[in-house]
Amino acid sequence: MSPGAPATGLVLLTHGEIGRALIEVAEFILGRSLADIRVVSFRQSAAEKTGDAEIRQAIETANQGGGVLVLTDIGGASPCNFATRLSGVTDVAVISGLNLAMLIRAWNYRDQPLRRLADLAQEGAIRDIRES
């Protein structure tokens, strides 16, 4: 990361423990902690519900002055819809279709401005999808 430049914060907002599992694998691959990334495990059961306050708190905590990129697992699903609804609150971009390549790319380029980081993360995810 560039010294003095505000980093773009990262939040994973996924169904269940998908976000935490991706963080664990990314840390193994990169050989370092990704502790700066906030993870919200989205739940909407009768016993447990994730709400706007929890998501907003993760976004506010992740914001280091450069805005926040929220990565969600499925576009149009509840986590993505909640994040999109909150994206007008602060300088937030929301991308769905989270995969490991997107996460690693976002982590490696988090010194980039929010819009550029969003483009780079999407590009990394798409380039990683291929038939072998």
N, C-alpha and C positions, 0 to 999 in steps of 0.2 A: 504494500500500500504506500501511496505517496505521503511523505511526512507533511503534517499540517492540513491535508485535505480532509474534509469531513467524509467519513465512510457512509455508504448507503447501507442502511440496516436491512436485515433479512429476517423474515418470519415465514415459517412453514405452518400452514393451516390445512390439516389433512384429516380424513376419516381415521378414527382409531389411532393406532400407534405407527402408522405408515411414516410420518415425518421423523419420529425418533429412530426408527429402523434405518431410514436413509442417512440420517446423521451418523449413526454408528458405523455404517459401511463406508461413508465418505471419510470419516476420521481414520479408519483403517487404511484406506487407499492413500490418503494424503499424509498420514503419519503425524497428524497434529490435531489439536482440539478445535472444534467448531463451536465453542461455548458461547460465542457472541450471537449465534443464531437463536432466535426465540422460536419455540415449537408449541403450537396449540393443537392438542388432540381433540378434534371436534366430536361431540357426542350429543345425541338428541333422543335419548331413551327416557322412559318414564322416571327412572331413578336419577339420571344425570343429564343436565342440559348445558351446553356451551352457549354463552350469550354474548351480546355486543360488548359488555363491560370487559370480559376476559380477553376478547380479541383486541379491543381498543387498548387495553393495558399492554399487551404484547407489542403492539405497533408503537406505542409511546415509548416503551422501554428500549425497543430496537433502534429508534431514531437517534442517530448521533449527529444530526445536523444536515445530512445529505438526503433525507427522505427515506422511505422504506419500500422495499420490494417484497410483496407477499406472494408466495408460491403455494398454489393449491393443487390438489390431485386431479379433480375432475371438473371441467368447465360445466356450469349450469347446475351443479350439485350445491347442496346447502353451504359447505365451507366457502366455496367460491362466491356464492350469492351474498353471504354475510360480509365477506371481505370487500366485495365490490360496493356494497351499500355503505361501508365505512370509509372507502377510499377518498371520499370528498372531504373527510374530516381533517386530514393533514396531507402532506406531499407523499402520496402512496400510489404505487402501481400494482396491479394484480395480474398474475399470469397463472393459467391453469395448465394441466398436463405435466405436472412435476415428475421428473425422472432423475436418476442419479447423475446423468451428464449435465442436466440443467442445474442441479444443486452445486456440483463441483465448479461449474463455470461461473455461476453467480458468486460463489465464495471467492474464487480467484480474481474476479474483476470488481469486487465491491468498492474499490476506490474510484470507480467510474461514476459519473452523474447518473441519477435514477433512470432517466429515459434510455441512456446508452446501455446501462446495465440490463434493463429489461430486454432490449434488442439482443444483446450478447447471450443472455440466458436462453432466450427462445431459439436463437441460432444454434447454440450448443445442443439443445434438446432435439431439434429437428435433424441436425447432421448425424446424430447418434442413432436415428431410426433407419434401419436398413434390413433388407433381406439378404441372408448369406447363402 
